[in-house]
């Protein structure tokens, strides 16, 4: 496969991903803004519920994106090391599990934010 075909496929993949993100944002956010402001303040105890939910989503999404980035790099390095020394497979799995812990931290942070509502 030539480099130009790879670049074209990569750009198509990124474009489709961005398109899906925009479409999902347009589909899932209107109910969030449709709530009456008085009801939202009453439900949140004086806080604006919209910002609470958005901050919880940002906390979880940053944790998930960071974990995906870490796992991609740690996993590829671990597979490269295992190709040379297969006996280090258990240690490589531990490093991948440590990178997966970032998702758990983001999830717990989001739950703590939503627990304040």
C-alpha positions in Angstrom: 0.0 0.0 0.0 1.5 3.3 -1.0 1.7 6.2 1.4 -0.7 8.4 -0.5 -3.4 5.7 -0.3 -2.7 5.3 3.5 -3.0 9.0 4.0 -6.3 9.1 2.0 -7.7 6.3 4.0 -6.6 7.9 7.2 -8.2 11.2 6.3 -11.5 9.4 5.3 -11.5 7.6 8.7 -10.9 10.9 10.6 -13.6 12.6 8.6 -16.1 9.9 9.3 -15.2 10.0 13.0 -15.7 13.7 13.2 -19.0 13.5 11.2 -20.3 10.8 13.7 -19.2 12.9 16.6 -21.1 16.0 15.3 -24.2 14.0 14.5 -24.3 12.4 17.9 -23.8 15.8 19.5 -26.7 17.2 17.5 -28.8 14.1 18.5 -28.0 13.8 22.2 -27.7 17.4 23.4 -31.1 19.0 22.6 -32.9 17.1 25.5 -30.2 18.5 27.8 -31.1 22.1 26.8 -34.8 21.5 26.5 -35.4 21.3 30.3 -36.9 24.3 31.9 -34.4 26.4 33.7 -36.5 26.5 36.9 -36.8 22.7 36.9 -33.1 22.3 36.4 -32.2 24.6 39.2 -34.7 22.9 41.5 -33.4 19.5 40.7 -29.8 20.5 41.1 -30.3 22.4 44.3 -29.6 25.8 42.9 -26.8 24.6 40.5 -27.2 24.5 36.8 -27.7 20.9 35.9 -26.5 21.3 32.4 -23.0 22.2 33.5 -22.9 19.4 36.1 -23.7 16.8 33.5 -21.2 18.3 30.9 -18.4 18.4 33.5 -19.0 14.7 34.4 -19.0 13.8 30.7 -15.8 15.7 30.2 -14.1 14.0 33.2 -15.1 10.5 31.9 -14.2 11.2 28.3 -10.7 12.6 29.1 -10.1 9.5 31.2 -11.2 7.2 28.4 -9.2 9.1 25.7 -6.0 9.1 27.9 -6.4 5.4 28.6 -6.8 4.6 24.9 -3.7 6.7 24.1 -1.7 5.0 26.9 -2.9 1.5 26.0 -2.0 2.0 22.3 1.5 3.0 23.1 2.1 0.5 26.0 0.5 -2.3 24.1 2.6 -1.9 21.0 5.8 -1.6 23.1 4.8 -4.7 25.1 4.1 -6.7 21.9 7.4 -5.7 20.5 9.2 -6.7 23.7 7.3 -10.0 23.8 8.4 -10.8 20.3 12.0 -10.8 21.5 11.5 -12.3 25.0 8.2 -14.2 25.3 8.6 -14.9 29.0 7.9 -11.2 29.9 4.2 -11.6 28.8 2.9 -11.4 32.4 4.8 -8.2 33.1 3.5 -6.6 29.9 -0.1 -7.4 30.8 0.5 -5.7 34.2 1.6 -2.5 32.4 -1.4 -2.6 30.1 -3.7 -3.0 33.1 -2.1 0.0 34.8 -2.9 2.1 31.7 -6.5 0.8 31.9 -6.7 2.3 35.4 -7.1 5.8 33.8 -10.6 4.9 32.7 -11.5 3.9 36.3 -10.2 7.2 37.6 -12.3 9.2 35.1 -15.3 7.1 35.9 -14.9 7.6 39.6 -14.4 11.4 39.1 -17.6 11.6 37.0 -19.6 9.7 39.7 -18.3 12.1 42.3 -19.3 15.1 40.3 -22.8 13.6 39.7 -23.0 12.7 43.4 -22.9 16.4 44.3 -26.2 17.0 42.5 
